[in-house]
Amino acid sequence: MRVGGIVVDPRSQVPVVVLRGLAEPRLYLPIFIGGLEATSIATVLADVDLPRPMTHDLMASLVRTLGSTVERITVTRLVEGTFYAEVTLVDAEDNVYHVDARPSDSIALALRVSAPIFVAREVIAEAGALADPETLEGAGEGGEGEVEAAAPPAPDAPTDLVEGDGPSALVDGQDVRLEDLEPGSFGKYKM
């Protein structure tokens, strides 16, 4: 998946990060996030350089300083309206660590280190949706707010994740606009 943008739920005025499918550009997954995390993601989407590091910049710096890499982030499950994620780290000795995290923090980190973003099929089945292809025509002209957050596929990518054997080459497609999202997709998930 990749980050399609940040929108605001019209009813609750809460920020929502919209993940988009790579192989299927109509696929989207809205996840409610906090304001600070939305700001952190938005600064990367807008390519804004801040004078001091934000929390997610610090996380990326710590990972690099310790000689590790973020192999991937994965939105692993949805339980009672709450999304869960994990960050997969690999250290200099090729030890793999899976760290529990909120999706918003994971996404903010992934954008900073160009790590691929995955979502478990079960999460897509429960909370994902397909945008109407007719409403997408011409929607992405200009590409504002679009960041490709995929890196080369991991050779041992799990097969139970969206994108099959790992992230494919980025698919050029139209952005999902707030107007294209189904109202039922909003308002039922906790941050």
Long-range contacts (C-beta under 8 A, 24 or more apart in sequence): 1-27, 1-29, 1-117, 1-118, 1-119, 1-149, 1-162, 1-163, 2-117, 2-147, 2-148, 2-149, 2-150, 2-170, 3-41, 3-45, 3-107, 3-111, 3-117, 3-146, 3-147, 3-149, 4-28, 4-145, 4-146, 4-175, 4-176, 5-45, 5-145, 5-146, 5-175, 5-176, 6-38, 6-41, 6-42, 6-45, 6-145, 7-178, 7-181, 8-178, 9-186, 9-187, 10-178, 10-186, 11-186, 11-187, 12-186, 12-187, 14-191, 16-186, 17-41, 17-103, 17-104, 17-107, 18-176, 18-181, 19-75, 19-107, 19-117, 19-119, 20-173, 20-175, 20-176, 21-162, 21-163, 21-171, 22-150, 22-163, 22-167, 22-168, 22-169, 22-170, 22-171, 23-163, 23-164, 23-168, 23-171, 24-130, 24-171, 25-136, 25-171, 25-172, 25-173, 25-174, 26-130, 26-131, 26-132, 26-133, 26-136, 26-173, 27-124, 27-128, 27-129, 27-130, 27-131, 27-162, 28-128, 28-129, 28-130, 28-131, 28-176, 28-181, 29-75, 29-119, 29-123, 29-124, 29-127, 29-128, 29-129, 30-127, 30-181, 30-185, 30-186, 30-189, 31-75, 31-83, 31-103, 31-104, 31-127, 31-189, 32-186, 32-189, 32-190, 32-191, 33-103, 33-104, 33-191, 34-104, 34-191, 37-102, 37-104, 37-105, 37-107, 37-108, 38-104, 40-108, 41-104, 41-107, 41-108, 41-111, 44-108, 44-111, 44-112, 44-147, 45-111, 45-145, 45-146, 45-147, 46-145, 56-105, 56-108, 56-109, 56-112, 57-112, 59-105, 59-109, 59-112, 60-109, 60-112, 60-113, 63-89, 63-109, 63-113, 64-113, 66-91, 67-91, 67-92, 68-92, 69-113, 69-115, 70-109, 70-110, 70-113, 70-115, 71-96, 71-115, 71-154, 72-110, 72-115, 72-116, 72-117, 72-118, 72-154, 72-157, 73-101, 73-103, 73-106, 73-107, 73-109, 73-110, 73-115, 73-116, 73-117, 73-118, 74-106, 74-117, 74-118, 74-119, 74-120, 74-161, 75-103, 75-106, 75-117, 75-118, 75-119, 75-120, 75-123, 76-120, 76-123, 77-120, 77-122, 77-123, 78-122, 78-123, 78-126, 78-127, 78-189, 80-190, 81-188, 81-189, 81-190, 82-189, 82-190, 83-123, 83-127, 83-189, 104-191, 107-149, 110-149, 111-147, 111-149, 114-149, 114-150, 114-151, 115-149, 115-151, 116-149, 116-150, 116-151, 116-153, 116-154, 116-166, 116-167, 117-149, 117-150, 118-157, 118-158, 118-161, 118-162, 118-163, 118-167, 119-161, 119-162, 120-160, 120-161, 120-162, 121-160, 121-161, 121-162, 124-162, 127-185, 127-189, 129-181, 129-182, 129-185, 131-176, 131-180, 131-181, 132-180, 135-177, 135-179, 135-180, 136-173, 136-174, 136-176, 136-180, 137-174, 138-174, 139-174, 139-175, 139-176, 139-177, 139-180, 140-173, 140-174, 140-175, 141-174, 143-175, 144-175, 145-175, 146-175
